[in-house]
Every structure is written in structure tokens, then in C-alpha cells.
Amino acid sequence: STPLYSSAASDVYKRQTVIRNRGVTQNRLVPLECFFYADAKSKIEALSASLSKLGYVKEESTKIPGPGPVSVRLTSPAIQMAEEELHSSIRMMCELAANHDCVFDGWGTQTDRT
């Protein structure tokens, strides 16, 4: 596992509390909005291509003004909001990002999505 996974994993617990408070059960299927960045557009494009093979949809890719990174937002296929499923998805995104020399910058979801 990557060092960033430890931080991302602890975030799952916090977000699950918020999600549960909004009435989302662990069996409910909800897509995740996933955020990544890299120092080159080619890295983001390669990562996006790999994730699209897994059913992720590229929502947006932007170059931050100046010498900063390129970022992308992708939406995952709907997954169960169970802790194990979330951890598995987060771990996979961290590892895939690292394999493409990108950084997984977090995730979110809209609880009103079905």
C-alpha cells in the first residue's frame, strides 16, 4: 500500500459518519467523485485511460494556472457504501495513481444520487 493510502483510509471513517447521518445505508450503491493531480497532462491522460477501462467517467481535467499541476475529476461506477468496499476502492485508486506518477487527492459523493 502507498503512504497516501493511510491518510485516505482514515478519511473513510469520517466520511462514512456523514454519509450515514444523511440516511445512506452501507448497501446503497453510489458513485464516487475522485480527484487526482500530476505534474504533466500526459500522466493524467494515462491515468484517466486506465480508470475508464474500469468504468470511470472523466468529468473534468484542468491545468492550474502557472507552473502548478494538472488535475482531473472522474466519477466511479456506483459502489456499495460499506466500509470494506470503500477501503478497497480507495486503495485501488491510490495504487493506480502512484503507478501513473499521479496523486489521488480524495473523493466525495452526492448522497442524493442513486
LINZI-V310157 format. One record per residue. N is the residue number from 1. BURIAL is b if it has 16 or more other C-alpha atoms within 10 Angstrom, else e. D_LAST is the distance of its C-alpha to the last C-alpha in whole Angstrom. Layout:
n=N burial=BURIAL d_last=D_LAST
n=N burial=BURIAL d_last=D_LAST
This chain:
n=1 burial=e d_last=30
n=2 burial=e d_last=31
n=3 burial=e d_last=32
n=4 burial=b d_last=29
n=5 burial=b d_last=27
n=6 burial=e d_last=28
n=7 burial=e d_last=27
n=8 burial=b d_last=24
n=9 burial=b d_last=24
n=10 burial=e d_last=25
n=11 burial=e d_last=22
n=12 burial=b d_last=20
n=13 burial=e d_last=21
n=14 burial=e d_last=21
n=15 burial=e d_last=18
n=16 burial=b d_last=17
n=17 burial=e d_last=19
n=18 burial=e d_last=17
n=19 burial=b d_last=13
n=20 burial=e d_last=15
n=21 burial=e d_last=17
n=22 burial=e d_last=13
n=23 burial=e d_last=13
n=24 burial=b d_last=10
n=25 burial=e d_last=12
n=26 burial=b d_last=13
n=27 burial=e d_last=12
n=28 burial=e d_last=8
n=29 burial=b d_last=7
n=30 burial=b d_last=6
n=31 burial=b d_last=8
n=32 burial=b d_last=11
n=33 burial=b d_last=14
n=34 burial=b d_last=17
n=35 burial=b d_last=20
n=36 burial=b d_last=24
n=37 burial=b d_last=27
n=38 burial=b d_last=30
n=39 burial=b d_last=34
n=40 burial=e d_last=34
n=41 burial=b d_last=32
n=42 burial=e d_last=33
n=43 burial=b d_last=31
n=44 burial=b d_last=28
n=45 burial=b d_last=28
n=46 burial=e d_last=29
n=47 burial=b d_last=26
n=48 burial=b d_last=23
n=49 burial=e d_last=25
n=50 burial=e d_last=25
n=51 burial=b d_last=21
n=52 burial=b d_last=20
n=53 burial=e d_last=22
n=54 burial=e d_last=19
n=55 burial=e d_last=16
n=56 burial=b d_last=16
n=57 burial=b d_last=16
n=58 burial=b d_last=19
n=59 burial=e d_last=18
n=60 burial=e d_last=21
n=61 burial=b d_last=24
n=62 burial=e d_last=27
n=63 burial=b d_last=31
n=64 burial=e d_last=31
n=65 burial=e d_last=35
n=66 burial=e d_last=38
n=67 burial=e d_last=38
n=68 burial=e d_last=35
n=69 burial=b d_last=32
n=70 burial=b d_last=30
n=71 burial=b d_last=26
n=72 burial=b d_last=23
n=73 burial=b d_last=19
n=74 burial=b d_last=17
n=75 burial=b d_last=13
n=76 burial=b d_last=13
n=77 burial=e d_last=11
n=78 burial=e d_last=8
n=79 burial=b d_last=10
n=80 burial=b d_last=11
n=81 burial=b d_last=12
n=82 burial=e d_last=15
n=83 burial=e d_last=18
n=84 burial=e d_last=20
n=85 burial=e d_last=17
n=86 burial=b d_last=16
n=87 burial=b d_last=20
n=88 burial=e d_last=20
n=89 burial=e d_last=18
n=90 burial=b d_last=20
n=91 burial=b d_last=23
n=92 burial=e d_last=23
n=93 burial=b d_last=22
n=94 burial=b d_last=25
n=95 burial=b d_last=27
n=96 burial=b d_last=26
n=97 burial=b d_last=27
n=98 burial=b d_last=30
n=99 burial=e d_last=31
n=100 burial=b d_last=30
n=101 burial=b d_last=32
n=102 burial=b d_last=29
n=103 burial=b d_last=28
n=104 burial=b d_last=24
n=105 burial=b d_last=24
n=106 burial=b d_last=21
n=107 burial=b d_last=17
n=108 burial=e d_last=14
n=109 burial=e d_last=11
n=110 burial=e d_last=9
n=111 burial=b d_last=8
n=112 burial=e d_last=7
n=113 burial=e d_last=4
n=114 burial=e d_last=0
